[in-house]
Amino acid sequence: MSPLLSVQELVTEFETDEGRVRALDGVSFEVTAGGTLGIVGESGCGKSVSALSVMGLLPKPNGQIQAGQILFKGEDLVAASNERLSQIRGAEIGMVFQEPMTALNPVHTIGRQLTEAVALHTDQAIPEQIATAIAILNRVGIPEPEIRMTEYPHQLSGGMRQRIVIAIALICQPELLIADEPTTALDVTIQAQILDLIRSLQRDLGMAMIMITHDLGVIAETCDTVVVMYAGQVVEYGSVFDIFDAPKHPYTQGLLRSIPRLDGPSKQPLDIIPGMVPSLHDLPPGCRFANRCAHQIPDCSGAQPAVEPVTNVHQVRCLRWQDL
């Protein structure tokens, strides 16, 4: 079965005051219909840029896709016109942004922002648009949706605003949902509620999902396959069981070791990965993780390692993965 979304060797660059930087360097992954792909990595690794590239929302003219393909149901979105991308966004691909207060327009009511998406992608009359908006608010667990329709974003709590953002993304029942750190600004209890809501809606609507997060616990709970990104590259790609049970890249192993464990010794300092993600303006010539890796050898600072297959579905970018 062909994938719903196939990203192939994607290269995305930005023009900055310090020169051109390559934020994505040959990124590839696939999402099957109804499946869930997790993209994980530290800040600055390229997770959100991957989502914005798929959605055609890179800041123009500074951000440009320089190479690669983004095939959605066989159609290359890189070559699609702005008009075509506008038709796809919201109707076929929805997106939940990580900060709902900036994702929502502060000067428009919730009802206006919900019905705008329906008006853009359907031929429903205004009464039908309002009914559709109230129905989706009910579905995402908003109490008294008729009242919420008349309110503004600043009148709602953070959890409610995030539910509104999810409602806007799903109101036209897209086939693919991209959730970019949907629980970042929320407290732990609300985070769990939002994740439960997203999983429930995905199951009910039968849609595929890309979950972008730095939280491996969220990945373990929600995803089928996982992309581990570092400094604009995919360093490991496999099923959620491959990544958690048999990680091959030292970066993936370091991320997993840094998770607090209930069955571990108490009052012990957490493991950390020393150092920082390299600047995109000054990337090393060889493995981009070499300066933070405890297993590096002289060859690691030479040419960039290629992506190698571990199994049919498990891939890793590391010279020493077989030794580790």
Secondary structure, DSSP 8 states (H G I E B T S, - for coil): ---SEEEEEEEEEEEETTEEEEEEEEEEEEE-TT-EEEEE--TTSSHHHHHHHHHT---TTTEEEEEEEEEETTEETTS--HHHHHHHBTTTEEEE-S-HHHHS-TTS-HHHHHHHHHHHH----HHHHHHHHHHHHHHTT-SSHHHHTTS-GGGS-HHHHHHHHHHHHHTT--SEEEEESTTTTS-HHHHHHHHHHHHHHHHHHT-EEEEEES-HHHHHHH-SEEEEEETTEEEEEEEHHHHHHS--SHHHHHHHHTS--TTS-TT-------S----TTS--SS-TTGGG-TT--GGGGSS----EESSSS-EE--TTTTT-
